């Protein structure tokens, strides 16, 4: 044996090295520590203390090394063979409401295996740099504000097992490269805005165990290739946009334990696939899937089945007698809304069953009053023979109104008494009011909720400040379907007002505020509103919105109001039981109550009164007794204003007496101030001067116009104030300011708009204009569509603002002859030159804005006082050269959808056609942008000679701007366009006018 000192020394070194390998290192690798510091900055995490080594707290010397989860939620591996450092393997920062962006620096942690950033407030896109991480197993980004598409580089992570993107704002197609993930087990994309067909490459994912894509905008049918996923145990496709029928080969997926498919598009019916081999199924939901035929007998043999939902299909025939054996296995059966007939099976008391909206034997009508767990009510029973239902009252005297405080106690509001409605709900419950004149029916359970049980009551987490807050403190909700019935109403026409307020989401910058509640509304069995979102319609949470539905015809003395959850909206924010329909109150009033005058008499009285008024006013005018102008206050009262009236004291309190520090911009008629209502709601107050006659007219126009227009893509007017010489408009506050500032404002105010967000903005503006032109009760031409009049909300959704110049377009008019007002550079030629105004003027302006969105450049750029460049001219020059892609904002790099970008550019060129009748309608524009219709080829009718030299000068000038070598706008513009407020109209210069009063000299110059 060698016992030399050298051998002894080498032996000690070897033992030391082995000990480092066996028992682990002590400190984090310096490069990884620096990476964590950069990651913290990107995430906006400010409480990490890097004075302490993130991988300290070494285990005892003789304790085998184990991964350590520290207080900063970083887990390290300190026993990498042959390495003297610790390495980060897990970053788990969930539920911390971090407000930064996803850090690309994560790719510097090459040992990282798990990223969990779920339930935060992160924005931005998924960095493509993550695709270089070779050890990554799990990416969990649930419940954030992420936008953009899934980078194809993610498919390079061959080790990836789980990709969780639920409840974000992502969009675009699912990249086909995901089919190359060899070990993927979980793909969850629910509650986003993904579109297109599912790529065929996903057929290769034979390791897949969990696939969830609910609440998206996919197209096409459910693909047959799902039959390849033989290892899958969870398949959830609810409200996805896909069409049916359900593939018959789904029967090959024998390992399924949770199968949920609902609310398929299309009208193709098919029988239920054979499911008898799915013996492990625990949850089987095939709701509203266009299934016909009869109920299968084999369900009784599926011993693991706990929840069965075949609601809203076309099942016919009787319920098999063998279903009596199911009672000992299942907990919930929902067969709502089918065509089932015959007797009702003798269900036992340990199971909830909903059989409502079917055609069971009417002789069993009394059963609905005797069982709180079996709901078998059908309106046909009440319509045909109400006496068979013992809990319903005979209609001895019809009623002409109905008032219900849904989910709350009896309340008197504005001298109207609302019936209390505080009875406990249930998964399958029909409850009749004490008077027997109305009832409610609830269907469904919150399957994934920790609060799953037999009852469910919405929990109010908001502060309500409206005058009639008692109506909105409580509400009634349901997981799937919530129906109210009004009985014993006099037949005839009614106005139905449905009162809503979102009380279960918070209004703050936390993941709990990111939830979306979306449901459909039906009256008398007919759909009246699809994808209704309370918070979006009301302009925020804790705010009321009343949806009026006129001319609702009551027959058989029965009114039916149904709210239905069609698989849309988030299901996991802030928790898993905040979705489904929710309603605060119902008020129903007859259009012809007793003692009212007939329609013919009303017409006669109105005609006579009109003649008398004309005569009287004519005499007064002739005698000079009639004033030339009523006061603004009287004019305001004469408007049918559907909004709130604020006092000057309230406005001063909200703005700290118009403190200069709260001034956020300068509008066309005065300053704009930021303010806070007592409930913490942010508002923007536009202050106008009453000394301007034009200002008065625009003020009244904007109040009347916006108060009558309610749409998700129009700015919401909370109210107004007229006291003394003060004219004030109170709007919702849009924290991301105007589209102009986001695109080409000062660099510190610009927002990095990725391509999906830009596409979303274009579609949103188009939808808002389509509503104004074609869908609203009032047909409106805005006249001043431009980037400064498009505001961006928290989610970067666009909202059209500034209706001071809007004009009503009566349907029998071919055009409106009016004074010319608008913004030069955005005005259609026929309007700027001749005052010929139609909705196609707005279409032209939209085309200019769309070019600005694609290019990130302002439409009008002044090189000198005499020379100006126009983005539209550049687009025409580039099209002539076949190089339209050069228009695309260079800040996007290559990270954009070239097909979509080209579609937007071509749509913009169509919209800006010199000939107005060649421009498309805005509804057509929406279909083009959403890819539902192909964009027609644009053929220029311009006679301008395409000058290559001019193109080169323009290109050089635009790129100088991008490189910050020269100013983007004139000094005048920069003071107005890019102020810090959401209302930013420029001065009346020839550069950017709001409003532009075109005089005769200007017209001569243009001509």
URMO-V647621 format. One record per pair of residues at least 12 apart in sequence whose C-alpha atoms are under 6 Angstrom apart, sorted by the first residue. I is the first residue (numbers start at 1). GAP is how many residues later the second one is. D is the distance in Angstrom with one decimal. If there is no record, write none. Layout:
# URMO-V647621
I;GAP;D
I;GAP;D
This chain:
# URMO-V647621
21;58;5.8
21;60;5.4
23;41;5.9
23;42;5.3
24;41;5.9
24;54;4.7
24;55;4.1
25;53;5.0
25;59;5.2
25;60;5.2
25;61;5.8
26;32;6.0
27;28;5.7
27;58;5.6
27;59;5.5
28;27;5.4
28;57;5.4
28;58;4.4
28;59;5.9
29;56;5.3
39;64;5.5
42;58;5.6
42;59;5.6
42;61;5.3
43;57;4.2
43;58;5.3
44;54;5.9
44;55;5.8
44;56;4.7
55;21;5.9
73;19;5.2
74;16;5.7
74;17;4.8
75;13;5.9
75;14;5.8
75;15;4.8
76;12;4.4
76;13;5.4
88;24;5.8
89;22;5.4
89;23;4.0
89;24;5.1
90;22;5.9
90;23;5.9
90;24;4.7
91;24;5.2
92;24;4.6
93;24;5.2
94;23;4.9
94;24;4.8
94;25;5.6
95;24;4.6
95;25;5.4
96;24;5.7
97;23;3.9
97;24;5.0
97;413;5.1
98;22;5.2
98;23;5.3
98;24;6.0
99;22;4.8
99;23;4.8
100;22;5.2
101;21;5.2
101;22;5.1
101;23;5.5
104;23;5.4
104;25;5.9
107;23;5.4
107;26;5.6
110;23;5.9
111;24;6.0
112;24;5.8
113;22;5.5
113;23;4.0
113;24;5.0
114;23;5.8
114;24;4.7
115;24;4.9
116;24;4.7
117;24;5.2
118;22;5.8
118;23;4.6
118;24;4.5
118;25;5.7
119;23;6.0
119;24;4.5
119;392;5.4
120;24;5.4
120;391;5.2
121;23;5.0
121;389;5.8
121;390;5.5
122;22;5.3
122;23;5.6
123;22;4.7
123;23;4.6
124;22;5.2
124;23;5.7
125;21;5.6
125;22;5.3
125;23;5.4
128;23;5.5
128;25;5.6
131;22;4.7
131;23;4.6
131;25;5.4
131;26;5.7
134;23;5.8
136;23;6.0
136;24;5.7
137;22;5.7
137;23;4.3
137;24;5.1
138;23;5.9
138;24;4.7
139;24;5.0
140;24;4.6
141;23;5.9
141;24;5.2
142;23;5.0
142;24;4.8
142;25;5.8
143;24;4.8
143;25;5.8
144;24;5.3
145;23;5.1
145;24;5.8
146;22;5.4
146;23;5.5
146;24;5.9
147;22;5.0
147;23;4.1
148;22;5.0
148;23;5.6
148;608;5.1
149;21;5.8
149;22;5.3
149;23;5.3
152;23;5.9
152;25;5.8
155;22;5.7
155;23;5.1
155;26;5.8
158;23;5.7
160;24;5.7
161;22;5.6
161;23;4.1
161;24;5.2
162;23;6.0
162;24;4.5
163;24;5.2
164;24;4.9
165;23;5.9
165;24;5.1
166;22;5.9
166;23;4.9
166;24;4.7
166;25;5.7
167;24;4.6
167;25;6.0
167;403;6.0
168;24;5.4
169;23;5.0
170;22;5.3
170;23;5.6
171;22;4.5
171;23;4.2
172;22;5.1
172;23;5.5
173;21;5.8
173;22;5.2
173;23;5.3
176;23;5.3
176;25;5.8
179;22;4.7
179;23;4.4
179;25;5.8
184;24;5.9
185;22;5.6
185;23;4.1
185;24;4.9
186;24;4.6
187;24;5.0
188;23;5.8
188;24;4.6
189;24;4.9
190;22;5.9
190;23;4.3
190;24;4.5
190;25;5.6
191;24;4.6
191;25;6.0
191;379;5.5
192;24;5.5
193;23;5.0
193;24;5.8
194;22;5.5
194;23;5.6
195;22;4.7
195;23;4.2
196;22;5.0
196;23;5.2
197;21;5.8
197;22;5.1
197;23;5.6
203;22;5.2
206;23;5.0
208;24;5.5
209;22;5.6
209;23;3.7
209;24;5.3
210;22;5.9
210;24;4.6
211;24;5.1
212;23;6.0
212;24;4.7
213;24;5.4
214;23;4.8
214;24;4.4
214;25;5.5
214;26;4.7
215;24;4.9
215;25;4.8
215;353;4.7
216;24;4.6
217;23;5.8
217;24;4.8
218;22;6.0
218;23;4.7
218;24;5.6
219;22;5.7
219;23;5.1
220;22;5.5
220;23;5.9
221;21;5.3
221;22;4.4
221;23;5.7
224;23;5.9
227;22;5.9
227;23;5.7
230;23;5.1
232;24;6.0
233;22;5.3
233;23;3.8
233;24;5.2
234;22;5.9
234;24;4.8
235;24;5.1
236;23;6.0
236;24;4.6
236;25;5.9
237;24;4.7
238;23;5.1
238;24;4.5
238;329;4.9
239;24;5.2
239;327;5.9
239;328;4.3
239;329;5.5
242;22;5.8
242;23;6.0
243;21;4.9
243;22;4.3
243;23;5.4
244;20;5.7
248;25;5.0
251;23;5.8
251;24;5.4
254;24;4.6
256;25;5.8
257;23;5.3
257;24;3.9
257;25;5.2
258;24;6.0
258;25;4.8
259;25;5.1
260;25;4.5
260;26;6.0
261;25;5.0
262;24;5.5
262;25;4.6
262;26;5.5
262;27;5.7
263;25;4.8
263;26;5.8
263;303;5.8
264;25;5.3
269;21;4.8
269;22;5.6
270;21;5.2
270;22;5.8
271;20;5.3
271;21;5.0
271;22;5.4
272;19;5.9
279;23;5.5
280;24;5.8
281;23;5.9
281;24;5.5
282;22;5.2
282;23;4.1
282;24;5.2
283;24;4.9
284;24;5.0
285;23;5.9
285;24;4.6
286;24;5.3
287;23;5.0
287;24;4.9
287;25;6.0
288;24;4.7
288;25;5.1
290;23;5.4
291;22;5.3
291;23;5.7
292;22;4.5
292;23;4.9
293;22;5.3
293;23;6.0
294;21;5.3
294;22;5.3
294;23;5.9
300;26;5.3
305;25;5.9
306;24;4.2
306;25;5.3
307;25;4.9
308;25;4.8
309;24;5.9
309;25;4.5
310;25;5.2
311;23;5.8
311;24;4.6
311;25;4.5
311;26;5.7
312;24;5.9
312;25;4.4
312;26;5.6
313;25;5.4
314;24;5.0
314;25;5.8
315;23;5.4
315;24;5.6
316;23;4.7
316;24;4.6
317;23;5.2
317;24;5.6
318;22;5.6
318;23;5.2
318;24;5.4
331;20;4.9
332;19;5.9
332;20;4.8
332;21;6.0
333;20;4.8
334;19;5.8
334;20;4.8
335;19;5.9
335;20;5.2
336;18;5.8
336;19;4.9
336;20;5.0
336;21;5.8
337;20;4.4
337;21;5.7
338;20;5.4
339;19;5.2
340;18;5.4
340;19;5.6
341;18;4.9
341;19;4.4
342;18;5.2
342;19;5.6
343;17;5.9
343;18;5.6
352;21;4.8
352;22;5.9
352;76;6.0
353;21;4.8
353;75;5.9
354;20;5.7
354;21;4.7
354;74;5.0
355;20;5.7
355;21;4.5
356;19;5.8
356;20;4.3
356;21;4.8
356;22;5.6
357;21;4.9
365;23;5.3
365;24;5.0
366;23;4.8
366;24;5.7
369;22;5.9
372;57;5.8
373;55;5.8
375;53;5.4
375;54;5.3
375;55;5.7
383;173;5.4
392;44;4.7
393;43;5.0
395;93;5.1
398;90;5.1
398;91;5.1
398;92;4.9
399;90;4.7
399;91;5.7
400;89;5.9
400;90;5.9
400;190;5.2
400;193;6.0
401;187;5.2
401;188;4.5
402;185;5.7
402;186;4.9
403;15;4.7
403;183;5.6
403;184;4.5
404;14;4.9
404;15;4.7
404;181;5.6
404;182;5.1
405;13;5.4
405;14;5.8
405;15;5.5
405;16;5.9
405;180;4.6
406;15;5.3
406;69;5.3
406;70;5.4
406;178;5.1
406;179;4.9
407;14;5.0
407;15;4.8
407;67;5.5
407;68;4.5
407;69;4.5
408;12;5.7
408;13;5.3
408;14;4.9
408;66;5.3
409;13;5.9
425;30;5.4
426;28;5.4
426;29;4.8
427;16;5.1
427;17;4.8
427;18;5.5
428;14;5.8
428;15;4.9
429;12;5.6
429;13;5.4
437;50;4.9
438;47;5.4
438;48;4.5
438;49;5.5
439;45;5.8
439;46;5.2
440;43;5.5
440;44;4.4
441;41;5.8
441;42;5.1
442;36;6.0
442;39;5.9
442;40;4.8
443;37;5.7
443;38;5.1
444;35;4.9
444;36;5.0
445;34;5.3
446;33;5.7
446;131;5.7
449;127;4.7
449;128;5.5
460;43;4.9
460;44;5.5
461;42;5.9
461;43;5.6
462;41;5.5
462;80;5.6
464;78;5.6
472;112;5.3
475;108;5.5
475;109;4.4
476;106;5.6
476;107;5.6
477;104;5.5
477;105;4.3
478;102;5.8
478;103;5.8
479;101;4.8
480;84;5.9
480;85;5.0
480;100;5.9
481;82;5.8
481;83;4.6
482;80;5.8
482;81;5.2
483;78;5.5
483;79;4.2
484;76;5.9
484;77;5.1
485;74;5.6
485;75;4.7
486;72;5.5
486;73;4.8
487;70;5.9
487;71;4.8
488;69;5.0
489;68;4.7
490;67;5.6
491;63;5.0
491;64;5.1
491;66;5.4
492;61;5.5
492;62;5.3
493;58;5.2
493;59;5.4
493;60;4.5
493;98;5.6
494;57;5.5
494;58;5.0
494;95;5.6
494;96;4.3
494;97;5.1
495;54;5.7
495;55;4.4
495;56;6.0
495;93;5.9
495;94;5.5
496;52;5.8
496;53;5.1
496;92;4.6
497;50;5.6
497;51;4.4
497;89;6.0
497;90;5.2
498;48;5.6
498;49;5.2
498;88;5.0
499;47;4.6
499;85;5.5
499;86;4.9
499;87;6.0
500;44;5.6
500;45;5.4
500;83;5.2
500;84;5.1
501;41;5.8
501;42;5.4
501;43;4.5
502;32;5.9
502;33;5.7
502;39;5.0
502;40;5.5
503;39;5.4
512;61;5.7
512;62;4.3
515;55;5.6
515;58;5.0
516;53;4.9
516;54;5.3
517;16;5.7
517;52;5.1
517;62;5.4
518;13;5.3
518;14;5.3
518;15;4.8
518;50;5.6
518;51;5.0
519;12;5.1
519;13;5.3
519;45;5.6
519;46;4.6
519;62;5.7
520;12;5.8
520;43;5.7
520;44;5.1
521;42;4.8
522;40;5.0
523;37;5.9
523;38;4.9
524;36;5.0
563;18;5.8
565;15;5.0
565;16;6.0
641;63;5.8
641;66;5.8
642;65;5.0
643;64;5.8
643;76;5.1
644;75;4.2
645;74;5.3
645;75;5.3
645;76;5.9
646;74;5.8
646;75;5.0
647;74;5.9
654;21;4.7
654;22;4.8
654;23;5.5
655;20;4.5
662;12;5.2
664;316;4.7
664;317;4.0
665;314;5.1
665;315;5.5
665;316;4.2
665;319;6.0
666;318;5.8
667;316;5.7
667;317;5.2
667;318;4.8
668;317;5.0
668;326;5.7
669;19;5.3
670;17;5.5
670;18;5.1
671;16;5.6
672;13;5.5
672;14;4.5
673;12;5.1
682;51;5.5
683;48;5.7
683;49;4.9
683;50;4.5
684;46;5.9
684;47;5.2
684;49;5.0
685;44;5.6
685;45;4.7
686;42;5.6
686;43;5.1
687;41;4.7
688;39;5.1
690;35;5.6
698;106;4.6
701;103;5.7
702;101;5.1
702;102;4.6
713;55;5.0
713;85;5.9
713;86;4.4
714;85;4.6
714;86;4.6
715;84;5.1
715;85;5.7
715;86;5.3
716;15;6.0
716;16;5.7
717;14;4.5
718;12;5.5
718;13;5.3
734;59;4.9
736;56;5.2
736;57;5.7
737;54;5.6
737;55;5.8
737;245;4.4
738;50;5.4
738;52;5.6
738;53;4.2
738;54;5.9
738;244;5.7
739;48;5.3
739;51;5.6
739;52;5.8
740;47;4.7
740;48;5.0
741;237;5.3
743;113;5.3
745;233;5.4
755;141;5.3
761;37;5.5
764;34;5.9
766;156;6.0
766;160;5.8
770;152;4.8
770;153;5.2
779;29;5.8
779;30;5.2
780;27;5.7
780;28;4.6
780;29;5.5
781;25;5.6
781;26;5.2
781;58;5.3
782;24;4.2
783;23;5.7
783;39;6.0
784;38;5.0
785;60;5.6
787;62;6.0
789;12;5.2
815;22;5.4
815;23;5.0
816;21;5.0
817;18;6.0
817;19;5.7
818;17;5.9
820;15;5.5
820;178;5.9
821;174;5.4
821;175;4.7
821;176;5.4
822;173;5.2
822;174;5.1
823;169;5.5
823;170;4.7
823;173;6.0
826;19;4.8
828;13;5.2
828;16;5.6
843;68;5.5
844;67;5.0
844;68;4.6
847;61;4.0
847;64;5.0
847;65;5.5
850;58;5.9
854;34;5.4
855;32;5.3
855;33;4.6
855;34;4.2
856;33;5.3
859;12;4.8
877;69;5.9
910;28;5.8
